[in-house]
Amino acid sequence: MYMKDKNCSPGPILVCAYGSLHCGRVANLVRRGLVLFTVGVFLALVLNLLQIQRNVTLFPEEVMTTLFSSAWWIPPCCGTGAAVVGLLYPCLDSHLGEPHKFKREWASVMRCIAVFVGINHASAKLDFDNNVQLSLTLAALSLGLWWTFDRSRSGFGLGITTAFLATVITQLLVYNGVYQYTSPDFLYVRSWLPCIFFSGGVTVGNIGRQLAMGGSEKPHMD
């Protein structure tokens, strides 16, 4: 009996268990990424529709004639960005050792999405006397969204980073003629763009956190 136990090496069993765990984590990561990508594409379509109603965004006719510059590439780019940001939020929380537990339920996430769409609607529909009023109003609304649904340092930092990078990329597209604004006041657009990207980063981050939290809870329920 002793010889039988001695010859039964636990190595293959451990390797198999580790492989199964790794495959499960990869599958969960891919699943969360696909959900975030879909959400990003959907929000891009909805928010772009709001801006078109305001007649703020426009593709030049000569640019629209080419395949790349038609509007098809905008939602996938936004979806990819949403997947990256949404996956980074829980990773940063884990790296900092600060698990995010504030308002961790889907009802709160849905309210956050509704507020984010409302902020975009305000930027597209409301008229302000000057760009300063617009910037201050949207900044207050964006910070209010972060304070209401996030309140984490990692969320604030990633929101600022997302706003900066997304604004720079958008301006590069404008300068290269791929994308342009119909608004005669270019400062008007730049006054609300960073706030929209900041609140969007916080919103997608909350979705990513909730998805990660749901995935981590399933093994404990078995």
N, C-alpha and C positions, 0 to 999 in steps of 0.2 A: 504493500500500500504506500509505503514511504517512497519507493522508487518511482511509482506512477506519478505521484505528486511532484517529484523532483524533475521528471522529464517534461511535464506540462508547463512550458514556458509561457509567462503572461505577456511576452513581447508582442506577438501578433494581435492579441486581444486589445492591448493598449493602442497599437497603431491603428487598428480598425475603428476603435472608439474615437481616437483623435481625428481620423479622416472623416468620420460621420459628423463630428462636431464642426469641423472646418467647413464641410460642404453645407451644413445647415446654416452657418453664419454667412457664407457667401450667397446662398439662396435668399436669405433674409435681406441682405444688403441690396441684391439686385431687385428684389420685390419692392423694397422701400424706394429705390431709385426710380423705378418705373412709375410708381404712384406719384412721386414728386415731379417727375417729368410731365406726366399727364396733367397734374394740377397747374404747373407752370405754363403749359400750352393753352389750357383753358382760360387762365387769368389773362394771358397775353391777348387772346382774341377778344375777351370782354373789355379789357381796358383800352385796347386799340380802337375798338368801336366807340367808346366814350370820347376819345380824343378826336376821332374823325367827325363825330357829330359836332364838335366844337370847331372843326376845320383847322386843327393845329398841325396835324401831320400830313405829309404829302410825299409821294415818290415822283421825281421828274419823269416826263413822258419818255425821254430818250433812255432813261434808266429802266423804266418799266418794260421796254421792249426786249430786254435781255432776260434770260431765265433766272440767273442768280439774283438779280435785283428785284424780282417780283416778291410780293409779300409772303411767299411760302416759307422763306427761311427765318422770318422773325419768330413765330411761335416755337419752332424747334430750338432756336438759340435761347429763348426765354425758358423753355422746358429744361434744357441742359443746365442753365444757370441755377434754376430752382432745385434741380437734383443735387448739384454740387453744394449749394448753400445749405439745403435741408439735411444733407448727410454730414456736413461739417459741424453743425450746431451740437448734436449729441456727442460727436467725437471730441470737440473742444471741452464740453462739460466733463467728460470722462477724464480727459488729460489734466484738467485743472482740479479734479477731485471735488467738483461742485455739482452733484446731480441736481437737475432742475426739477423741483417738486411744486412750483407755484402754479396753481390752477391747471393741473394736469388732467383734463378730461376733454372729450371731443366737443362737448357743448361750448366750452371756452374757445376752442380752436375755431369752431364755426363762427362764433361771434367776432373773433379776431379777423377772419376773412371778410365778414360783412363790413366791419369798420374800415378795413383796407380798401375795399371797393368804394365805400362811402367817401373816403379821402380823395380817391381818384375822381369820383363824380364831382366833388366840390372843386377840384382843380380845373375840371373841364367846363363846369356850368356856372360857377359863381364869378361875378365881375368885381374886381377890386380897383381902388383908385390908383394904386401904384404897385410896383413890384415888391416894395418893402413890406406892405401889408400882406401881400400874397405869401411871401416867404415866411413871415412871422406866424401867420395863421396855419400854414401847412406844417411848419416846424413844430408848433405847439400840438397840433393834432397827431403828428407822427410820434413825438415824445410821449404824448398821452397814450397812444396805442402801446408803445413799449412798456410804459409804467403799469398799464392796466393788465396786460397779458404776458409780461415777461419779467422785468425788474432784475435781470441778471447782468453782471458785468460782461460776460461772454456774449450775450445777446446784443448788448449795446455796441461792443467793439466790432463784432461781425457785421452789425447793421451799418455802422459807419464805413467799414471797409467795403461792403457791398455797394453802398451809395457812391463812394468815391470811384471805384473801379468801373461800375456800370455807367456813371456819368462821363468818365473819360472815354470809354469805348463808344458811347453814343455820339460824343462830340467828334471823335475821329471819323465816324461814319458820315457825319454831316460835312466835315471839311473835305472829305473825299468824294462828295456828291452822291453817295449811295442813298442817303436819307436826308431829308430837309424838312423845315418847318414852314408852314404857310403864315404863321404869325409874323406881322411886320416887326415886332419888338422881340429880338432874339433874347434879350435879358429876361423877358417875361417867361420864356420857356425854361431857361436855366435857373430861374428862381424857384420853380416847383419840382424840377426833375430830381435833385438829390433827395428831397423829402419823400418823394414817391418811392424811390429805390430803397431808402432806409426802411420805410414801413413795409415794403414788400419783402425785404430781407428778414425782418422780424417775423412777419406772417409765415413765410415759408419755413423759417427756423422752428416755429412752434409746431407746424405740421410734421416736420422731420423728427422733432423730439417726441411727439406723441406716437408716431409710427415706431420709433426705436423703443419707446417704453412698452408698447404693446407686444413687440417682438421679444423683449427680454422677460416679460411676465409669463409667456406661454410655457417655457420649460418648467417653471415652478408650479404650474397648475397640474402637471401630469403626475 
